[in-house]
Amino acid sequence: MRVIEIERPGGPEVLRIVERPRPRPAPGEVLIRVVAAGVNRPDVQQRRGLYPPPPGASEIPGLDVAGVIDDVGEGVEELRAGDLVCALVNGGGYAEFCLAPAVQCMPIPKGLSFIEAASLPEVFFTAWNNLIWLARLEYGETLLIQGGTSGVGMAGIQIATRLRAATVFATAGTAEKRAVCRIVGAQDAVDYRDAWDEQIRDLTGGEGVDVILDGQAGDETQRQLDLLKDDGRLVFIASHQGSMAQVNIRTLVRRRLTITGSTLRPRPPSYKGRLAKDLVDHAWPLLEDGRIVTRIHQVVPFGHVREAHRILDENLQIGKVVLVVDPALAHTVP
């Protein structure tokens, strides 16, 4: 099979197509014939040498795929060859065939193509895990999402507004991106380069927000804590602006604030399987009736993977970039 490997840490030029043996599923796994694969920020970080795969995970990049079950491992009873699925994988998505734990596979939502389905797993798993499970976002609370037009940001805006009736604000760097945030459900969006915390404070009548979802960290951390209401929660999904931060612990204690964060890739299949069930039960029906949508920024042929990574390097995307592995099926709506 053809796969895309990272030759060495560096820019998009280090990505290359090579031949590898087709893998066989272990007990509890399935082998997916990949039709389309999502391109995500962790793939870029892995390419740069900043996000190594956890022990036992494939070194081939790619964390979400959509395709057709080709084979199943011992003990897998709920899936069979020929089933159409999308899946969160632990690596290996940039390939013609990819292994996935069976519990991390989900049916393709009715009415969505393979391309659209490939855009879902990584961002919806991440948004649900951090907003619903870790941040404990309650009905009617107020949420700020830093980077509202990332895949996770757009999934988070819609999960929060459709399933928690939350009031959502977002940050984004261009007028076009801020408009998209409002279109998908944010009450308003502000420029993160222009006193974003003061703008959000004004928009909330000085009250601040209950929850903040952020991937930057660094020197912005205390500003975010200051923007939280009492009992507020700050949830990190990355630390692109720096892994260290100085915070006022007295304020943290006095106002009962919570700082938490997560990375899904090292989590066991049992944890991710519970997330998959939650998504299929609660988010998939909204995708099928159009109350939640996925936005595809660009579809890129498998052989042009370097172009896909350049889009993310330049932060041009609004929504998801998707690699097409099998062009004959990619646009098909099952």
Contacts in CASP RR format, 6 or more apart in sequence:
PFRMAT RR
TARGET T0000
AUTHOR 0000-0000-0000
METHOD contacts of the structure
MODEL  1
MRVIEIERPGGPEVLRIVERPRPRPAPGEVLIRVVAAGVNRPDVQQRRGL
YPPPPGASEIPGLDVAGVIDDVGEGVEELRAGDLVCALVNGGGYAEFCLA
PAVQCMPIPKGLSFIEAASLPEVFFTAWNNLIWLARLEYGETLLIQGGTS
GVGMAGIQIATRLRAATVFATAGTAEKRAVCRIVGAQDAVDYRDAWDEQI
RDLTGGEGVDVILDGQAGDETQRQLDLLKDDGRLVFIASHQGSMAQVNIR
TLVRRRLTITGSTLRPRPPSYKGRLAKDLVDHAWPLLEDGRIVTRIHQVV
PFGHVREAHRILDENLQIGKVVLVVDPALAHTVP
1 19 0 8 1.000
1 20 0 8 1.000
1 21 0 8 1.000
1 22 0 8 1.000
1 95 0 8 1.000
1 96 0 8 1.000
1 97 0 8 1.000
2 17 0 8 1.000
2 18 0 8 1.000
2 19 0 8 1.000
2 20 0 8 1.000
2 95 0 8 1.000
2 96 0 8 1.000
2 302 0 8 1.000
3 17 0 8 1.000
3 18 0 8 1.000
3 19 0 8 1.000
3 20 0 8 1.000
3 60 0 8 1.000
3 92 0 8 1.000
3 94 0 8 1.000
3 95 0 8 1.000
3 96 0 8 1.000
4 15 0 8 1.000
4 16 0 8 1.000
4 17 0 8 1.000
4 18 0 8 1.000
4 60 0 8 1.000
4 61 0 8 1.000
4 94 0 8 1.000
4 95 0 8 1.000
4 302 0 8 1.000
4 303 0 8 1.000
4 305 0 8 1.000
5 15 0 8 1.000
5 16 0 8 1.000
5 18 0 8 1.000
5 59 0 8 1.000
5 60 0 8 1.000
6 14 0 8 1.000
6 15 0 8 1.000
6 46 0 8 1.000
6 47 0 8 1.000
6 59 0 8 1.000
6 61 0 8 1.000
7 14 0 8 1.000
7 15 0 8 1.000
7 16 0 8 1.000
8 14 0 8 1.000
9 47 0 8 1.000
9 48 0 8 1.000
9 49 0 8 1.000
10 47 0 8 1.000
10 48 0 8 1.000
10 49 0 8 1.000
11 47 0 8 1.000
11 48 0 8 1.000
11 309 0 8 1.000
11 313 0 8 1.000
12 47 0 8 1.000
12 305 0 8 1.000
12 306 0 8 1.000
12 307 0 8 1.000
12 309 0 8 1.000
12 310 0 8 1.000
12 313 0 8 1.000
13 306 0 8 1.000
14 47 0 8 1.000
15 47 0 8 1.000
15 305 0 8 1.000
15 306 0 8 1.000
15 309 0 8 1.000
17 302 0 8 1.000
17 303 0 8 1.000
17 305 0 8 1.000
20 60 0 8 1.000
20 95 0 8 1.000
22 31 0 8 1.000
22 96 0 8 1.000
22 97 0 8 1.000
23 31 0 8 1.000
23 97 0 8 1.000
23 99 0 8 1.000
24 31 0 8 1.000
24 71 0 8 1.000
25 31 0 8 1.000
25 71 0 8 1.000
25 72 0 8 1.000
25 73 0 8 1.000
25 76 0 8 1.000
25 99 0 8 1.000
26 73 0 8 1.000
26 74 0 8 1.000
26 99 0 8 1.000
27 73 0 8 1.000
27 74 0 8 1.000
27 75 0 8 1.000
27 76 0 8 1.000
28 73 0 8 1.000
28 74 0 8 1.000
28 75 0 8 1.000
28 76 0 8 1.000
28 101 0 8 1.000
28 102 0 8 1.000
28 103 0 8 1.000
29 72 0 8 1.000
29 73 0 8 1.000
29 76 0 8 1.000
29 99 0 8 1.000
29 100 0 8 1.000
29 101 0 8 1.000
29 102 0 8 1.000
30 69 0 8 1.000
30 70 0 8 1.000
30 71 0 8 1.000
30 72 0 8 1.000
30 73 0 8 1.000
30 76 0 8 1.000
30 79 0 8 1.000
30 85 0 8 1.000
30 99 0 8 1.000
30 100 0 8 1.000
30 101 0 8 1.000
30 102 0 8 1.000
30 105 0 8 1.000
31 69 0 8 1.000
31 70 0 8 1.000
31 71 0 8 1.000
31 72 0 8 1.000
31 97 0 8 1.000
31 98 0 8 1.000
31 99 0 8 1.000
32 65 0 8 1.000
32 67 0 8 1.000
32 68 0 8 1.000
32 69 0 8 1.000
32 70 0 8 1.000
32 85 0 8 1.000
32 87 0 8 1.000
32 97 0 8 1.000
32 98 0 8 1.000
32 99 0 8 1.000
32 100 0 8 1.000
32 105 0 8 1.000
33 67 0 8 1.000
33 68 0 8 1.000
33 69 0 8 1.000
33 70 0 8 1.000
33 96 0 8 1.000
33 97 0 8 1.000
33 326 0 8 1.000
34 65 0 8 1.000
34 66 0 8 1.000
34 67 0 8 1.000
34 93 0 8 1.000
34 95 0 8 1.000
34 96 0 8 1.000
34 97 0 8 1.000
34 98 0 8 1.000
34 325 0 8 1.000
34 326 0 8 1.000
35 65 0 8 1.000
35 66 0 8 1.000
35 67 0 8 1.000
35 68 0 8 1.000
35 114 0 8 1.000
35 118 0 8 1.000
35 324 0 8 1.000
35 325 0 8 1.000
35 326 0 8 1.000
35 329 0 8 1.000
35 330 0 8 1.000
36 65 0 8 1.000
36 66 0 8 1.000
36 67 0 8 1.000
36 114 0 8 1.000
36 115 0 8 1.000
36 117 0 8 1.000
36 118 0 8 1.000
36 322 0 8 1.000
36 323 0 8 1.000
36 324 0 8 1.000
36 325 0 8 1.000
36 326 0 8 1.000
36 330 0 8 1.000
37 62 0 8 1.000
37 64 0 8 1.000
37 65 0 8 1.000
37 66 0 8 1.000
37 93 0 8 1.000
37 94 0 8 1.000
37 95 0 8 1.000
37 98 0 8 1.000
37 118 0 8 1.000
37 322 0 8 1.000
37 323 0 8 1.000
37 325 0 8 1.000
38 62 0 8 1.000
38 63 0 8 1.000
38 64 0 8 1.000
38 65 0 8 1.000
38 93 0 8 1.000
38 118 0 8 1.000
38 119 0 8 1.000
38 122 0 8 1.000
38 320 0 8 1.000
38 321 0 8 1.000
38 322 0 8 1.000
38 323 0 8 1.000
39 62 0 8 1.000
39 300 0 8 1.000
39 305 0 8 1.000
39 308 0 8 1.000
39 309 0 8 1.000
39 311 0 8 1.000
39 312 0 8 1.000
39 320 0 8 1.000
39 321 0 8 1.000
39 322 0 8 1.000
39 323 0 8 1.000
40 62 0 8 1.000
40 63 0 8 1.000
40 64 0 8 1.000
40 122 0 8 1.000
40 123 0 8 1.000
41 150 0 8 1.000
41 238 0 8 1.000
41 312 0 8 1.000
42 51 0 8 1.000
42 63 0 8 1.000
42 122 0 8 1.000
42 265 0 8 1.000
43 61 0 8 1.000
43 62 0 8 1.000
43 63 0 8 1.000
43 94 0 8 1.000
43 309 0 8 1.000
43 312 0 8 1.000
44 309 0 8 1.000
44 312 0 8 1.000
44 313 0 8 1.000
45 51 0 8 1.000
46 52 0 8 1.000
46 53 0 8 1.000
46 61 0 8 1.000
47 61 0 8 1.000
47 309 0 8 1.000
53 59 0 8 1.000
53 90 0 8 1.000
53 91 0 8 1.000
53 265 0 8 1.000
54 90 0 8 1.000
54 265 0 8 1.000
54 266 0 8 1.000
56 90 0 8 1.000
57 90 0 8 1.000
57 91 0 8 1.000
57 265 0 8 1.000
58 89 0 8 1.000
58 90 0 8 1.000
58 91 0 8 1.000
58 92 0 8 1.000
58 93 0 8 1.000
58 99 0 8 1.000
59 91 0 8 1.000
60 91 0 8 1.000
60 92 0 8 1.000
60 93 0 8 1.000
60 94 0 8 1.000
60 95 0 8 1.000
61 91 0 8 1.000
61 92 0 8 1.000
61 93 0 8 1.000
61 94 0 8 1.000
62 89 0 8 1.000
62 91 0 8 1.000
62 92 0 8 1.000
62 93 0 8 1.000
62 94 0 8 1.000
63 88 0 8 1.000
63 89 0 8 1.000
63 90 0 8 1.000
63 91 0 8 1.000
63 93 0 8 1.000
63 121 0 8 1.000
63 122 0 8 1.000
63 265 0 8 1.000
64 86 0 8 1.000
64 87 0 8 1.000
64 88 0 8 1.000
64 89 0 8 1.000
64 93 0 8 1.000
64 118 0 8 1.000
64 119 0 8 1.000
64 120 0 8 1.000
64 121 0 8 1.000
64 122 0 8 1.000
64 123 0 8 1.000
65 86 0 8 1.000
65 87 0 8 1.000
65 89 0 8 1.000
65 93 0 8 1.000
65 98 0 8 1.000
65 100 0 8 1.000
65 118 0 8 1.000
65 121 0 8 1.000
66 84 0 8 1.000
66 85 0 8 1.000
66 86 0 8 1.000
66 87 0 8 1.000
66 108 0 8 1.000
66 114 0 8 1.000
66 115 0 8 1.000
66 117 0 8 1.000
66 118 0 8 1.000
66 120 0 8 1.000
67 84 0 8 1.000
67 85 0 8 1.000
67 86 0 8 1.000
67 108 0 8 1.000
67 114 0 8 1.000
67 117 0 8 1.000
67 118 0 8 1.000
67 326 0 8 1.000
67 329 0 8 1.000
68 82 0 8 1.000
68 83 0 8 1.000
68 84 0 8 1.000
68 85 0 8 1.000
68 329 0 8 1.000
69 79 0 8 1.000
69 80 0 8 1.000
69 81 0 8 1.000
69 82 0 8 1.000
69 83 0 8 1.000
69 84 0 8 1.000
69 85 0 8 1.000
69 105 0 8 1.000
70 81 0 8 1.000
70 82 0 8 1.000
70 97 0 8 1.000
71 81 0 8 1.000
72 79 0 8 1.000
72 80 0 8 1.000
72 81 0 8 1.000
72 102 0 8 1.000
73 102 0 8 1.000
76 102 0 8 1.000
78 102 0 8 1.000
79 85 0 8 1.000
79 102 0 8 1.000
79 105 0 8 1.000
83 107 0 8 1.000
84 107 0 8 1.000
84 108 0 8 1.000
84 114 0 8 1.000
84 334 0 8 1.000
85 105 0 8 1.000
85 106 0 8 1.000
85 107 0 8 1.000
85 108 0 8 1.000
86 105 0 8 1.000
86 106 0 8 1.000
86 107 0 8 1.000
86 108 0 8 1.000
86 117 0 8 1.000
86 118 0 8 1.000
86 120 0 8 1.000
86 121 0 8 1.000
87 98 0 8 1.000
87 100 0 8 1.000
87 104 0 8 1.000
87 105 0 8 1.000
87 106 0 8 1.000
87 121 0 8 1.000
88 100 0 8 1.000
88 104 0 8 1.000
88 121 0 8 1.000
88 122 0 8 1.000
88 125 0 8 1.000
88 264 0 8 1.000
88 272 0 8 1.000
88 276 0 8 1.000
89 98 0 8 1.000
89 99 0 8 1.000
89 100 0 8 1.000
89 104 0 8 1.000
90 101 0 8 1.000
90 265 0 8 1.000
91 98 0 8 1.000
91 265 0 8 1.000
92 98 0 8 1.000
92 99 0 8 1.000
94 302 0 8 1.000
94 305 0 8 1.000
94 323 0 8 1.000
95 325 0 8 1.000
96 325 0 8 1.000
96 326 0 8 1.000
101 269 0 8 1.000
101 272 0 8 1.000
101 273 0 8 1.000
103 269 0 8 1.000
103 270 0 8 1.000
103 272 0 8 1.000
103 273 0 8 1.000
103 276 0 8 1.000
104 121 0 8 1.000
104 269 0 8 1.000
104 272 0 8 1.000
104 273 0 8 1.000
104 276 0 8 1.000
105 276 0 8 1.000
106 121 0 8 1.000
106 276 0 8 1.000
106 279 0 8 1.000
106 280 0 8 1.000
106 284 0 8 1.000
107 280 0 8 1.000
107 284 0 8 1.000
108 114 0 8 1.000
108 117 0 8 1.000
108 334 0 8 1.000
109 117 0 8 1.000
109 120 0 8 1.000
109 284 0 8 1.000
109 287 0 8 1.000
109 288 0 8 1.000
110 288 0 8 1.000
111 288 0 8 1.000
111 333 0 8 1.000
111 334 0 8 1.000
112 120 0 8 1.000
112 287 0 8 1.000
112 288 0 8 1.000
112 294 0 8 1.000
112 333 0 8 1.000
113 330 0 8 1.000
113 331 0 8 1.000
113 332 0 8 1.000
113 333 0 8 1.000
114 326 0 8 1.000
114 329 0 8 1.000
114 330 0 8 1.000
114 331 0 8 1.000
114 332 0 8 1.000
114 334 0 8 1.000
115 296 0 8 1.000
115 299 0 8 1.000
115 322 0 8 1.000
115 324 0 8 1.000
115 330 0 8 1.000
115 331 0 8 1.000
116 294 0 8 1.000
116 296 0 8 1.000
118 322 0 8 1.000
118 323 0 8 1.000
119 151 0 8 1.000
119 294 0 8 1.000
119 296 0 8 1.000
119 319 0 8 1.000
119 320 0 8 1.000
119 322 0 8 1.000
120 287 0 8 1.000
120 294 0 8 1.000
123 150 0 8 1.000
123 151 0 8 1.000
123 152 0 8 1.000
123 153 0 8 1.000
123 154 0 8 1.000
123 155 0 8 1.000
123 320 0 8 1.000
124 155 0 8 1.000
124 159 0 8 1.000
124 279 0 8 1.000
124 283 0 8 1.000
125 264 0 8 1.000
125 272 0 8 1.000
125 275 0 8 1.000
125 276 0 8 1.000
125 279 0 8 1.000
126 152 0 8 1.000
126 155 0 8 1.000
126 237 0 8 1.000
126 264 0 8 1.000
127 152 0 8 1.000
127 153 0 8 1.000
127 155 0 8 1.000
127 156 0 8 1.000
127 159 0 8 1.000
127 213 0 8 1.000
128 159 0 8 1.000
128 275 0 8 1.000
128 278 0 8 1.000
128 279 0 8 1.000
128 283 0 8 1.000
129 262 0 8 1.000
129 264 0 8 1.000
129 275 0 8 1.000
130 213 0 8 1.000
130 235 0 8 1.000
130 237 0 8 1.000
130 261 0 8 1.000
130 262 0 8 1.000
131 137 0 8 1.000
131 143 0 8 1.000
131 156 0 8 1.000
131 159 0 8 1.000
131 160 0 8 1.000
131 211 0 8 1.000
131 213 0 8 1.000
131 235 0 8 1.000
132 159 0 8 1.000
132 163 0 8 1.000
132 164 0 8 1.000
132 278 0 8 1.000
133 275 0 8 1.000
134 233 0 8 1.000
134 235 0 8 1.000
134 260 0 8 1.000
134 261 0 8 1.000
134 262 0 8 1.000
135 211 0 8 1.000
135 213 0 8 1.000
135 233 0 8 1.000
135 235 0 8 1.000
135 260 0 8 1.000
136 233 0 8 1.000
137 143 0 8 1.000
137 160 0 8 1.000
137 164 0 8 1.000
137 166 0 8 1.000
137 210 0 8 1.000
137 211 0 8 1.000
138 164 0 8 1.000
138 210 0 8 1.000
139 164 0 8 1.000
139 165 0 8 1.000
139 166 0 8 1.000
140 164 0 8 1.000
140 165 0 8 1.000
140 166 0 8 1.000
140 167 0 8 1.000
141 164 0 8 1.000
141 166 0 8 1.000
141 167 0 8 1.000
141 210 0 8 1.000
141 211 0 8 1.000
142 166 0 8 1.000
142 167 0 8 1.000
142 168 0 8 1.000
142 169 0 8 1.000
142 204 0 8 1.000
142 207 0 8 1.000
142 208 0 8 1.000
142 209 0 8 1.000
142 210 0 8 1.000
142 211 0 8 1.000
142 229 0 8 1.000
143 160 0 8 1.000
143 166 0 8 1.000
143 167 0 8 1.000
143 168 0 8 1.000
143 169 0 8 1.000
143 209 0 8 1.000
143 210 0 8 1.000
143 211 0 8 1.000
143 212 0 8 1.000
143 213 0 8 1.000
144 168 0 8 1.000
144 169 0 8 1.000
144 170 0 8 1.000
144 171 0 8 1.000
144 200 0 8 1.000
144 209 0 8 1.000
144 211 0 8 1.000
144 212 0 8 1.000
144 213 0 8 1.000
144 227 0 8 1.000
145 153 0 8 1.000
145 156 0 8 1.000
145 157 0 8 1.000
145 160 0 8 1.000
145 168 0 8 1.000
145 169 0 8 1.000
145 170 0 8 1.000
145 171 0 8 1.000
145 186 0 8 1.000
145 212 0 8 1.000
145 213 0 8 1.000
146 170 0 8 1.000
146 171 0 8 1.000
146 192 0 8 1.000
146 212 0 8 1.000
146 213 0 8 1.000
146 214 0 8 1.000
146 215 0 8 1.000
146 216 0 8 1.000
147 153 0 8 1.000
147 170 0 8 1.000
147 171 0 8 1.000
147 172 0 8 1.000
147 192 0 8 1.000
148 154 0 8 1.000
148 157 0 8 1.000
148 170 0 8 1.000
148 171 0 8 1.000
148 172 0 8 1.000
148 177 0 8 1.000
148 181 0 8 1.000
148 186 0 8 1.000
148 189 0 8 1.000
149 170 0 8 1.000
149 172 0 8 1.000
149 177 0 8 1.000
149 180 0 8 1.000
149 181 0 8 1.000
149 317 0 8 1.000
149 318 0 8 1.000
149 319 0 8 1.000
150 317 0 8 1.000
150 319 0 8 1.000
151 295 0 8 1.000
151 319 0 8 1.000
151 320 0 8 1.000
152 213 0 8 1.000
152 237 0 8 1.000
153 170 0 8 1.000
153 213 0 8 1.000
154 180 0 8 1.000
154 181 0 8 1.000
154 184 0 8 1.000
154 294 0 8 1.000
154 295 0 8 1.000
154 319 0 8 1.000
155 292 0 8 1.000
155 294 0 8 1.000
156 168 0 8 1.000
156 213 0 8 1.000
157 168 0 8 1.000
157 170 0 8 1.000
157 181 0 8 1.000
157 184 0 8 1.000
157 185 0 8 1.000
157 186 0 8 1.000
158 184 0 8 1.000
158 185 0 8 1.000
158 286 0 8 1.000
158 291 0 8 1.000
158 292 0 8 1.000
158 293 0 8 1.000
159 283 0 8 1.000
159 292 0 8 1.000
160 166 0 8 1.000
160 168 0 8 1.000
161 168 0 8 1.000
161 185 0 8 1.000
161 186 0 8 1.000
162 286 0 8 1.000
162 291 0 8 1.000
162 292 0 8 1.000
163 282 0 8 1.000
163 283 0 8 1.000
163 286 0 8 1.000
167 187 0 8 1.000
168 185 0 8 1.000
168 186 0 8 1.000
168 187 0 8 1.000
169 186 0 8 1.000
169 187 0 8 1.000
169 188 0 8 1.000
169 189 0 8 1.000
169 190 0 8 1.000
169 200 0 8 1.000
169 203 0 8 1.000
169 204 0 8 1.000
169 209 0 8 1.000
170 178 0 8 1.000
170 181 0 8 1.000
170 186 0 8 1.000
170 188 0 8 1.000
170 189 0 8 1.000
170 190 0 8 1.000
171 189 0 8 1.000
171 190 0 8 1.000
171 191 0 8 1.000
171 192 0 8 1.000
171 196 0 8 1.000
172 178 0 8 1.000
172 180 0 8 1.000
172 181 0 8 1.000
172 189 0 8 1.000
172 190 0 8 1.000
172 191 0 8 1.000
172 192 0 8 1.000
173 191 0 8 1.000
173 192 0 8 1.000
173 193 0 8 1.000
176 318 0 8 1.000
177 189 0 8 1.000
177 318 0 8 1.000
178 189 0 8 1.000
178 190 0 8 1.000
178 191 0 8 1.000
179 189 0 8 1.000
180 295 0 8 1.000
180 318 0 8 1.000
181 189 0 8 1.000
182 188 0 8 1.000
182 189 0 8 1.000
184 293 0 8 1.000
184 295 0 8 1.000
187 203 0 8 1.000
188 203 0 8 1.000
190 196 0 8 1.000
190 199 0 8 1.000
190 200 0 8 1.000
190 203 0 8 1.000
191 199 0 8 1.000
197 223 0 8 1.000
197 224 0 8 1.000
197 226 0 8 1.000
197 227 0 8 1.000
200 208 0 8 1.000
200 209 0 8 1.000
200 227 0 8 1.000
201 208 0 8 1.000
201 227 0 8 1.000
207 229 0 8 1.000
208 227 0 8 1.000
208 228 0 8 1.000
208 229 0 8 1.000
209 227 0 8 1.000
209 228 0 8 1.000
209 229 0 8 1.000
209 232 0 8 1.000
210 228 0 8 1.000
210 229 0 8 1.000
210 231 0 8 1.000
210 232 0 8 1.000
210 233 0 8 1.000
211 228 0 8 1.000
211 232 0 8 1.000
211 233 0 8 1.000
211 234 0 8 1.000
211 235 0 8 1.000
212 224 0 8 1.000
212 227 0 8 1.000
212 228 0 8 1.000
212 233 0 8 1.000
212 234 0 8 1.000
212 235 0 8 1.000
213 235 0 8 1.000
213 237 0 8 1.000
214 220 0 8 1.000
214 224 0 8 1.000
214 234 0 8 1.000
214 235 0 8 1.000
214 236 0 8 1.000
214 237 0 8 1.000
215 236 0 8 1.000
215 237 0 8 1.000
215 238 0 8 1.000
215 239 0 8 1.000
215 240 0 8 1.000
216 238 0 8 1.000
216 239 0 8 1.000
216 240 0 8 1.000
216 241 0 8 1.000
216 242 0 8 1.000
217 236 0 8 1.000
217 238 0 8 1.000
217 239 0 8 1.000
217 240 0 8 1.000
217 241 0 8 1.000
217 242 0 8 1.000
217 243 0 8 1.000
217 245 0 8 1.000
218 239 0 8 1.000
218 241 0 8 1.000
218 242 0 8 1.000
218 243 0 8 1.000
218 244 0 8 1.000
218 245 0 8 1.000
219 241 0 8 1.000
219 242 0 8 1.000
219 245 0 8 1.000
220 241 0 8 1.000
220 245 0 8 1.000
221 234 0 8 1.000
221 245 0 8 1.000
221 246 0 8 1.000
221 247 0 8 1.000
221 259 0 8 1.000
222 245 0 8 1.000
222 246 0 8 1.000
222 247 0 8 1.000
222 248 0 8 1.000
224 234 0 8 1.000
225 234 0 8 1.000
225 247 0 8 1.000
225 248 0 8 1.000
225 251 0 8 1.000
225 252 0 8 1.000
225 257 0 8 1.000
225 259 0 8 1.000
226 251 0 8 1.000
228 234 0 8 1.000
228 255 0 8 1.000
228 257 0 8 1.000
230 255 0 8 1.000
230 256 0 8 1.000
230 257 0 8 1.000
231 255 0 8 1.000
231 256 0 8 1.000
231 257 0 8 1.000
231 258 0 8 1.000
232 255 0 8 1.000
232 256 0 8 1.000
232 257 0 8 1.000
232 258 0 8 1.000
233 257 0 8 1.000
233 258 0 8 1.000
233 259 0 8 1.000
233 260 0 8 1.000
234 257 0 8 1.000
234 258 0 8 1.000
234 259 0 8 1.000
234 260 0 8 1.000
235 260 0 8 1.000
235 261 0 8 1.000
235 262 0 8 1.000
236 259 0 8 1.000
236 260 0 8 1.000
236 261 0 8 1.000
236 262 0 8 1.000
237 261 0 8 1.000
237 262 0 8 1.000
237 263 0 8 1.000
247 259 0 8 1.000
251 257 0 8 1.000
252 259 0 8 1.000
264 272 0 8 1.000
283 292 0 8 1.000
286 292 0 8 1.000
287 293 0 8 1.000
287 294 0 8 1.000
294 319 0 8 1.000
294 320 0 8 1.000
295 318 0 8 1.000
295 319 0 8 1.000
295 320 0 8 1.000
296 319 0 8 1.000
296 320 0 8 1.000
296 321 0 8 1.000
296 322 0 8 1.000
297 311 0 8 1.000
297 316 0 8 1.000
297 317 0 8 1.000
297 318 0 8 1.000
297 319 0 8 1.000
297 320 0 8 1.000
297 321 0 8 1.000
298 308 0 8 1.000
298 311 0 8 1.000
298 317 0 8 1.000
298 321 0 8 1.000
298 322 0 8 1.000
299 321 0 8 1.000
299 322 0 8 1.000
299 324 0 8 1.000
299 330 0 8 1.000
300 307 0 8 1.000
300 308 0 8 1.000
300 311 0 8 1.000
300 321 0 8 1.000
300 322 0 8 1.000
300 323 0 8 1.000
300 324 0 8 1.000
301 323 0 8 1.000
301 324 0 8 1.000
301 327 0 8 1.000
302 323 0 8 1.000
302 324 0 8 1.000
302 325 0 8 1.000
305 323 0 8 1.000
308 321 0 8 1.000
308 323 0 8 1.000
311 317 0 8 1.000
311 321 0 8 1.000
312 321 0 8 1.000
324 330 0 8 1.000
END
